[in-house]
């Protein structure tokens, strides 16, 4: 009985060590990606034509971008925005929080990093949507942290 318990304990410790290693590796990648986004963001005016949450495919994204995406990202549904940037109509990606406040059929100023919408600027769209109590509290916490 004690032998089995020791073997299970060793297996659990090894599994936790592997998870810790991969978590540190992924956190490094996330920090690097966030730094890249911060360095390359540009304030641009866009006209939002349509927005959908769907799986990326070569039909709704450029072929080069689709091929560079990781396989896990290809299988997941993500917020995609069809917008007119200058004279071109392009498909953009964004976070779910940005996706919820983007108005359709309107000109807005956004911060773009490649084909990724980082933030909506210049308008008070965040306050237009009805929020739950938890969302209101998290916004107040963010405001308090930004003031510090």
N, C-alpha and C positions, 0 to 999 in steps of 0.2 A: 504493500500500500504506500509506503513512504517512497519507494523507488519510483512509482508512477507519478506521485506528486512532484518529486524533484524533476523528472523528465518534462512534465507539463509546465512547470515553472521556468525551466530553461528555454523551452519553445516560446513561451509568452515573452520572455526577456529578449530573445532574438527577434521576434516579430516587432516588438516595440522599438528596438534599435534600428531595424530596417525602415519602419515608418518615420522615425525621427530623422534619419538620413535623407529620405526622399522629401520630407517636409522642408528641411533646410535648403535642399537643392531647388525646390519649387519656389520658396520664398526669395531666393537669390534671383531667380528668373523674373519673378513678379516685380521686384525692386528695380531691376535693370530695365524692364519694359516700361515701368512708370517713369523712370528717368528719361527714357527715350521719348515718351509722349510729351513730357514737360518741356523738353528741348525743342521739339518740332511742332508745337501747336501754333496755329495761325488764326487770327480773328478774321472770319469771312462771313459774308451775307449769303444766305441760301434761301431758296423758295421750296418749301416742303410740298411735294406732290402727293406722296402716299407713304404710309408707314404700316408695317406688318411684322408679326412675330412668326418666323418660319425657318426651316432648315436652309442653310446656304447651298446653292447649287450653281453650276456654271451658267445657268440662264439668268439668275438674279445677281450674280457677281461676276467680275472679270475672271477670265480663265486663269491668269497668272496668280491672282490672289487666292482663288479657290484651291489651286494646287499646292500653295505654300501653307495652307491651314493645316493644323494637326487633325488627325483622324477623329479624335474625340470631339473637336469643335465642329466638324462637318456633320456629325450625327445629332448634335444638339440644336434645338430651336433657339434662335437669337433675334433680337430686335434689329430689323433692317429698315432703312429709310431711303425712299427714292426722292431725290432732290435735284433741283437745277442750281448748279454752282457756276456762275458766269454764264457762258453760252452752252455748257455741257449738261446733260442729264446723267447723273451718276447714282450708284447705290452705295449707301453709307451704313456703317455699323455704329451702335451706341450702347450705353448701359441702359438697364431697365428704368432707372430713375430719370434719366434724360429723355428716354422714349416716352414716358408718361406725360411729360410737360410740353413736348413738341406739338405745336398746333399744325393742323393740316391746312393746306392752301393759303399759307401766309409766308411773308418775307420775315426772316429773323436773322439775328447775328449769332453765330456760334463759333466756338473754338474748335478747329479741325486739326487733327494730327494724321495726315494721310487720308485714309477713308474712315477714320474713327472720330465720331463727335464726342468731344471731351465735356463741353459745358455749353449751356445756352446763356448768352450775354445780352445785356441791354434792355431786357424786358422783365417784368415781374410775373412771369408765367407760373412760378412755383406756388404762388399764393392763389391762383385761379382755381386749382383743383381742390375738391373737398377732401379733407384729410381726416384720418381716424385719430383718436387720442394719442396712440403710440407714435404716429408719424409727427404730430405736433410737438410731442415731448422730445423726440429725437432731433427735430429742427432747432428747438430752443437750446438743446445741449450743444449742437454744432455751432450755433451763433455765439454761445458763451465761450466755447473753446477758441473760436476765431478772434474774439475780442482780447483774449489773454496774450 
